[in-house]
Amino acid sequence: MNSQLLQEIFAEQLESRQRLSRESGPIILQIAEVIAAAIKRGNKILLMGNGGSAADAQHVAAELVGRFTRERAAWPAVALTTDSSILTAVGNDYGFEAIFARQVEALARPGDVVVGISTSGRSPNILAALQRANELKAVTVGFTGGTGGNLVKLCELCFVAPASKTARIQELHICAWHAICDLVEADLTETHGN
């Protein structure tokens, strides 16, 4: 094993987290505010991504439905990545690009928050779903990295991780999500006591 490579990985991780701390606070706060406001109104959070981003969508939905660090009521959040029957039926009948857009069409209502996670910002199925969410007057939030791709243009709020490598982007996504979950829980449990 290469200990020099390991030190380079750690140095990259540290540098990317320092950039996150310096550059991303305002957008993370805005996203937390939008999610908290949606929950207060009785709206739901729909999350989607491919590969590692699919895992992140599921992770965040679990934090919202279950709990992050505080005992409280369950909140409505759904990862659109988990129903294999819907994914395969829609993929078979309409194509892979429609697997999330079709679910957004079925589930999203005005005021719901639809979150698209794509490290490149160019995933066609995420872009199609965000376009549909905009048409349905849902609040659109993106999580991406690098230059942000086309995802930035389709979202009302977009967190662009300050990194260019996929691994660093994914690491920053989960750092940001944990901060958002903590902020939302603090706000909603302090203001509503549940």
C-alpha positions as CSV (number, residue, x, y, z in Angstrom):
1,M,0.0,0.0,0.0
2,N,1.1,3.5,-0.8
3,S,1.2,5.7,2.4
4,Q,2.1,8.8,0.2
5,L,-1.1,8.4,-1.7
6,L,-3.1,8.1,1.5
7,Q,-1.5,11.3,2.8
8,E,-2.5,13.0,-0.5
9,I,-6.1,11.8,-0.1
10,F,-6.3,13.1,3.4
11,A,-4.8,16.5,2.3
12,E,-7.4,16.7,-0.5
13,Q,-10.2,15.9,1.9
14,L,-9.0,18.5,4.4
15,E,-8.6,21.2,1.7
16,S,-12.1,20.5,0.3
17,R,-13.7,20.7,3.8
18,Q,-11.9,24.0,4.5
19,R,-13.3,25.4,1.2
20,L,-16.8,24.1,2.2
21,S,-16.5,26.0,5.5
22,R,-15.3,29.2,3.8
23,E,-17.6,29.2,0.8
24,S,-20.8,27.2,1.3
25,G,-22.4,28.4,4.5
26,P,-25.0,30.7,3.0
27,I,-26.4,28.2,0.5
28,I,-26.5,25.4,3.1
29,L,-28.5,27.8,5.4
30,Q,-30.9,28.6,2.6
31,I,-31.5,25.0,1.8
32,A,-32.1,24.2,5.4
33,E,-34.6,27.1,5.6
34,V,-36.5,25.9,2.6
35,I,-36.7,22.3,3.9
36,A,-37.8,23.4,7.3
37,A,-40.4,25.7,5.8
38,A,-41.8,22.9,3.7
39,I,-42.1,20.6,6.6
40,K,-43.8,23.3,8.7
41,R,-46.4,23.8,5.8
42,G,-47.0,20.0,5.7
43,N,-45.2,19.5,2.4
44,K,-42.8,16.6,1.7
45,I,-39.2,16.2,0.5
46,L,-38.5,14.1,-2.6
47,L,-34.9,13.1,-3.2
48,M,-33.2,11.4,-6.1
49,G,-29.8,10.5,-7.5
50,N,-27.8,7.8,-9.3
51,G,-25.2,5.4,-7.8
52,G,-23.6,7.0,-4.8
53,S,-26.0,9.9,-5.1
54,A,-28.9,7.4,-4.9
55,A,-27.4,6.2,-1.6
56,D,-27.2,9.8,-0.4
57,A,-30.9,10.4,-1.3
58,Q,-31.9,7.3,0.8
59,H,-29.6,8.4,3.6
60,V,-31.1,11.8,3.8
61,A,-34.7,10.5,3.6
62,A,-33.9,8.2,6.5
63,E,-32.6,11.0,8.6
64,L,-35.7,13.0,8.0
65,V,-38.2,10.2,8.5
66,G,-36.4,8.7,11.5
67,R,-34.3,11.2,13.3
68,F,-30.9,12.8,13.1
69,T,-29.8,13.7,16.7
70,R,-33.1,14.7,18.4
71,E,-36.2,12.9,19.4
72,R,-39.1,14.3,17.4
73,A,-42.0,13.6,15.1
74,A,-41.3,11.8,11.8
75,W,-41.2,14.1,8.7
76,P,-42.3,13.2,5.2
77,A,-39.4,12.4,3.0
78,V,-39.1,9.9,0.1
79,A,-36.1,8.7,-1.8
80,L,-37.3,8.1,-5.4
81,T,-34.5,5.6,-5.8
82,T,-35.9,2.7,-3.8
83,D,-38.9,1.2,-5.5
84,S,-37.4,-1.4,-8.0
85,S,-40.8,-2.1,-9.5
86,I,-41.4,1.6,-10.4
87,L,-37.8,2.0,-11.6
88,T,-37.9,-1.0,-13.8
89,A,-41.4,-0.5,-15.2
90,V,-40.9,3.2,-16.0
91,G,-37.4,2.5,-17.3
92,N,-38.8,-0.3,-19.5
93,D,-41.8,1.6,-20.8
94,Y,-40.5,5.2,-21.0
95,G,-36.7,4.9,-20.8
96,F,-34.2,5.4,-18.0
97,E,-34.3,9.2,-18.4
98,A,-38.0,9.1,-17.2
99,I,-37.5,7.0,-14.0
100,F,-37.6,10.1,-11.7
101,A,-39.7,12.5,-13.7
102,R,-42.6,10.1,-13.8
103,Q,-42.4,9.7,-10.0
104,V,-42.2,13.5,-9.5
105,E,-45.3,13.8,-11.7
106,A,-47.1,11.3,-9.5
107,L,-46.0,12.6,-6.1
108,A,-44.9,16.2,-6.2
109,R,-47.3,19.0,-5.3
110,P,-46.8,22.8,-5.2
111,G,-44.6,23.6,-2.2
112,D,-43.0,20.2,-2.0
113,V,-39.2,20.2,-2.2
114,V,-37.7,18.1,-5.0
115,V,-34.0,17.5,-4.6
116,G,-31.8,16.3,-7.4
117,I,-28.3,15.0,-6.6
118,S,-25.8,14.6,-9.4
119,T,-22.0,15.1,-8.9
120,S,-21.6,16.2,-12.5
121,G,-24.8,18.1,-12.8
122,R,-25.4,16.4,-16.1
123,S,-27.5,13.3,-15.3
124,P,-30.4,13.3,-17.8
125,N,-32.9,11.6,-15.5
126,I,-32.2,14.1,-12.7
127,L,-32.5,17.0,-15.1
128,A,-35.8,15.7,-16.6
129,A,-37.2,15.3,-13.1
130,L,-36.2,18.8,-12.0
131,Q,-37.8,20.2,-15.1
132,R,-41.0,18.4,-14.3
133,A,-40.8,19.6,-10.7
134,N,-40.6,23.2,-11.9
135,E,-43.6,22.7,-14.1
136,L,-45.5,21.4,-11.0
137,K,-44.5,24.4,-8.9
138,A,-42.4,22.4,-6.5
139,V,-39.4,23.9,-4.9
140,T,-36.3,22.6,-6.7
141,V,-32.9,22.0,-4.9
142,G,-29.8,20.7,-6.5
143,F,-26.6,19.1,-5.1
144,T,-23.7,18.9,-7.5
145,G,-20.0,19.8,-7.8
146,G,-17.4,21.1,-10.2
147,T,-19.0,23.6,-12.6
148,G,-22.5,22.4,-11.7
149,G,-23.5,21.4,-15.2
150,N,-27.0,22.1,-16.3
151,L,-28.4,21.2,-12.9
152,V,-27.7,24.7,-11.6
153,K,-30.0,26.3,-14.2
154,L,-33.0,24.1,-13.2
155,C,-32.8,24.7,-9.5
156,E,-34.1,27.5,-7.3
157,L,-31.3,26.7,-4.9
158,C,-28.2,24.7,-5.7
159,F,-25.3,23.5,-3.5
160,V,-22.2,23.2,-5.7
161,A,-19.6,21.3,-3.7
162,P,-16.2,23.2,-4.0
163,A,-14.4,20.2,-5.5
164,S,-13.9,18.6,-8.9
165,K,-13.2,14.9,-8.1
166,T,-16.3,12.8,-7.6
167,A,-15.1,11.3,-4.3
168,R,-14.5,14.7,-2.8
169,I,-17.9,16.0,-4.1
170,Q,-19.7,13.1,-2.5
171,E,-17.9,13.6,0.8
172,L,-18.9,17.3,0.8
173,H,-22.4,16.4,-0.1
174,I,-22.8,14.3,3.0
175,C,-21.1,17.0,5.1
176,A,-23.6,19.5,3.8
177,W,-26.5,17.2,4.3
178,H,-25.6,16.4,7.9
179,A,-25.4,20.1,8.6
180,I,-28.8,20.7,6.9
181,C,-30.4,17.9,8.9
182,D,-29.0,19.3,12.1
183,L,-30.2,22.8,11.3
184,V,-33.7,21.7,10.3
185,E,-34.0,19.6,13.5
186,A,-32.8,22.4,15.7
187,D,-35.2,24.8,14.1
188,L,-38.3,22.6,14.1
189,T,-37.8,21.1,17.6
190,E,-37.0,24.4,19.2
191,T,-40.0,26.2,17.5
192,H,-42.5,23.4,17.7
193,G,-41.3,21.2,20.5
194,N,-41.7,18.0,18.4
